[in-house]
Amino acid sequence: MQSLGAIEFRHLRYFMRVAQELHFGRAAEMLGVSQAPLSQQIRQLEQRLGVRLFDRTTRSVTLTPAGRVLFEKAQQVLVSLEEGIRETQAAGGLSSGRLRIAAVYVGLYNFMSKAMREFSRRNPSVLIDMQIHTTEEQLALLKDRKIDVAFVRPPRTASGIAYREIYREGFVAVLPAESHLASRENLEVEDLRDENFITYSSIVGVSYQDVVLQHCRKAGFVPKVVQEVSHTMTVVAMASAGIGVGIVPAWVVMTPMENVVYRELPKLPKAVSLVVAWREDSMNPFVRDFVKCTLAAVGETGH
């Protein structure tokens, strides 16, 4: 049996990436190495442990029972290492810790203040840098390592990005206050058939445009689109100006604006997800602790 000293950090790092991807080519790409050295490191790890970690065929890669045990334990080791780094910095009186968080609109998250308060209690020396960006902007900033944590809609492609769903919500109709539909408590999508629509641009990462068009088509009509925008609050602002109506995520009801009304669309499913996202290879030791605080706060507040 090999001693622990025979296992190096890079072995665990490479193993975790392959275990997460279950594909040597993708894992090598995300690690920034070629596939041959990666395979060599995994074989070396298996030799030093004396067990096979992966079952490999020409079509698939799967974890062996021993591999599943190492995956679980290695996760614990890495989390413990991050916590150790954080505690070491705190013990040394370092005040240079920083966590860069981005969201579409801070006020819409009931859990946000609770999560930040608990995180700050646990990490009093860490400066929280809060930024406001669209989902598309946040994902780009996350990819470029310019933020550490993002609150976004699920990305279409998530290579290198880890995320956890926080909650799902439905849609509401946003109408000018003078609309002939404003007096009704609830609406169906078909009630909007003859209205001018403000909808989302097709460049929006989560493609709200597709969602809106899909529901309109199910109701038997194609909406008359007079304006495409990239942000939900722009839809609301244009409705306030009397330009048209929109179908938007339900969180907007927490953002009052003059000259608009929100009406429920009870038959539409809760199809809008919010996730907390971060880079899988983030070296910021505070990221996962903030994610833990966020998930705990969501559980306590119901978002």
Secondary structure, 3 states (H helix, E strand, C coil): CCCHHHCCHHHHHHHHHHHHHCCHHHHHHHHCCCHHHHHHHHHHHHHHHCCCCEEECCCCEEECHHHHHHHHHHHHHHHHHHHHHHHHHHHCCCCCCEEEEEECCHHHCCCHHHHHHHHHHHCCCCEEEEEECCHHHHHHHHHCCCCCEEEECCCCCCCCEEEEEEEEECEEEEEECCCCCCCCCECCHHHHCCCEEEEECCCCCCCHHHHHHHHHHHCCCCCEEEEEECCHHHHHHHHHCCCCEEEEEHHHHHCCCCCEEEEECCCCCCCEEEEEEEECCCCCCCHHHHHHHHHHHHHHHCC
